Amino acid sequence: MCGIVGYIGDHAAAPYVIEGLKTLEYRGYDSAGIAVLGSKGATIVRSVGRIRDLEAKLPKRLTGKVGIGHTRWATHGPATTDNAHPHTSAGGRIALVHNGIIDNAATLRTKLMAADVAFTSDTDTEVVAHLIARSAADTLEGAVLDALAQITGTYALAVTDSGHPDRIVIARNGSPLIIGVGEKETLIASDAAALVRHTTRVVHLDDGELATVTAGGFHTFDREANDTGREPVEIDLAATDLELTGHEHYMYKEILEQPERAAAVIRGRLDARFATARLNGLNLSPRELRAFRRVKFLGCGSAYYVGQIGAQMIEDLARIPADAEPASEFRYRNPIIEPDTLYVVVSQSGETADTAFAVLEIKRKGGTVIGAVNVVGSTIAREVDGGIYLHAGPEIAVASTKALTNMAMAFGMLALHLGRLHDLSYADGERISNALKAIPEQIQAILDSEPAIAAIAQRVAKAENAFFIGRVRQYPVAREGAQKLKEISYVHAEAYPTSELKHGPLALIDPAMLTVAVVPDDELASRNIAAVEQVRARGGEVVAITHEAVEFGTIAIERIVVPKTEPELDPILLIIPTQLLAYHAALVLGHDVDKPRNLAKSVTVE
């Protein structure tokens, strides 16, 4: 969470920093700030609100060629101007921006206050600025190293010193930071999206690594000041990928991109000869894969729910026990890491802190872990033993849509691959492979029905509470649907397995309670219809996401019909209408779809 941008070069820094912050605003948007080094020291401008509010406060002439900026998602202290970054030392010589959390900030603050250091904010970050300023080191690099030796926690730091105006010193531990190498200019950012308008040559820092950044280049080193010799690599990302291209919201753009992106994730990965999937990125031989007796998926939020979908696919097709659990809880329960379990971690950004820590816990205990991530070069992508890149393209909206769909597609291929290594027949492998190929066009068919879904969303927007229900394969669909409605529409929604309604939640059904029921044409259709009847008998309003062949008889409901695929893959298509329902309900309610309150895109704090 939070976004960092920095520039040093031959041009005025402020326009570069502001442009980068606008790109990264999805990472945090409750306050923002900028520090620009000029001939008379640092100019600090901070503002509560969006980047446009910060931009409006900038002096007309801000010509310094060194600058750092930050867009904030509050952790320590509310969203106020005093708590906005950059933070400075007394006198303003040191300015810094920080992503992450300093765990021992309270202890350090107490010690500094005892030494008559005055604090102006509630943040943990200000502690670091004072520690750097009080260092006896002759260089900025040495002062930063002195400060880092005293702190524990996660951080991405960018530090300027008006006494050393030719450099920015940066450091990383548990929060991403990237260097962009240009011509006579160097940039830094917490996400490559902020760099690609100027360069596609980047350097990814590892945890425990620092760098000195100048207009002429960079130098990377570790906490013992040893040279780490990092070299730039090219990234496959274009500035045009980050544009709205005429759409009102990124979320809507990304929903519409799903047919194209779903086709991209399977391109070249389906093997017609053997009716299987080619997943060379797993870095596991058939013999090694056959040795696994269990599969466990780990993710957070939507990634956790799609992990549940993946687990069911694995059990259906490969007949291997599989389950999913929240990565945020995993390492804290002292998990038993089994050598015959394949761990699959799921993250769009590849930077989700809880998931990254789960990877380290698995590796520390000798487990095998693969990743399903969307960002090449991300922390998780570099830490796992192998994986499946999602090829969803940049996802800017906080609420995940196309990345989630591509995760489910990737897990369909993983299940197919594992199934064919076990007892899945050639005919069944061909059945699943052909179904995967057809899904992009089927997604487009759902998107073509958007006007009808938007009309139903008008009624959804009027609900104060909602149940989402689904059985077995569709329970994760219900969970994801409820989350989408909550996070962008702010309508309270809960998800239950359909069969659990009668074990308590049915007490809440009345005419004011909306129920969204996922009712596919499968072996459980009659049971799902009976549950819908129970809701209607108590006056509850029902929206059913279903298939054409499902007959509800005289039950009065709203129907959203999606194309039928193979039962194992049905969740991929049934989840698409929940995205459109949430999106159009949020529009009706007048909410900021791309930047829902209290949330941010890349959750890099615990």
C-alpha angles and dihedrals in degrees: 000000000000122000131246126197130174138175136191122171147087097312136068106283101212098075091050093048095046092047091051093047091053088055092050098042090108087070092064135338114177095099140351143192146181137208120200123187114219137162091283097046131266126343110206121196122177134173142179113238133026130346090262088063090052092046091053090058097052118114114252091239111046102148104159115130097215120067144156128193141183140197112203140222102188121244106147111037131353127289102283134137091250091054095046118103144277096071122196141203121243107293092021098258094129120049124178144169124210141192118194135034130289103218097198096042094118093055093046092047091054091051093048093048089052086057089055096258110154118218124209100186142044093234132115089222096069089064090065093051091055093046091053093047092051095050117115091215118125094221134053089236091055092047092052091049090050090053094046090053088063101046134074125196139059125312150161106193134187115187133187128188121198086212090060103036095165097074151041118212117209134186136186136202119155096337123082124255126171133190119218114205115210138161108292089338137079128200135194130202143159089235131033089229088079092055108043096085087066108025143359093199107100142168120212114209119217124222111284092025129121135186140198109221122200135166088262098050142286145283122210125205142160132243090275088055092249116150110252095191100220117185127201121256130198119251125207100230129115129201090235089063088067098052126103091229093208098317122125095225137023090227091059092046090051093048089054092048093061099096091053095043094045087055090050095055093055096039109122092357102093116085110207094185094063098021091238142103127266109223103166092160090073088077089212125120122226089254091053092047093050089055093065113098097184140026124210124191121205125191144127129247112331090004089059092050093049087048087060088053089050092050091054090049090053092051092046098047107023098029090223118136108256137171142164134225137176111276088214090069099035105088094038093064092058092243123216106241109209120203092219094053122095110214117208118194119197127204133146094206097034086223103084102138098213091050093045090052089051089055091054091048092052093047093045089058095046100256128147114245131181128184140223103203137152102211120075112220094020122142096259093043089056096044102048125086092238140322154163120283109218100215090207093137123230113332111202104167114091091230108073119229117143094032090052091050091050091049089056091047090050091051090050088057092045091051091048091049094049091042093055089050088056127029106318107125125233089248093053091045089054090047092055094041092053091046091053090051091053097050098085091059091044090053088053090053089056091049089051088061091057096118091060092047091047089054091053089047088063087067093042089056090059093058119100093194135021140186120211112198133185137156128234105316091021099051091085087049088056091048093051091045092053091048093051092051092048099046101049105019098036089222110145108245135169130191126219136174103258092240090056094064093086091049095071117310092077086078088074096054113114136130090284094055117088119208122198106198123195104212115171126183096258141113091291098050095109092051092049091050089052089055091051089051090053090054093048091047087062094049097258120151114237134202111188122203100202151134128273094249094057110104118205094179112204095344107128108230143134112251129209107189121204129184118270120245129168112309093245090057099038094104091065091064099032091059095059096075090053088062092053093044091054094043096051093042089054090051091052090051093048098240128154098257099193097044110038116189120273093007137100134187108242110041103206097161128074 
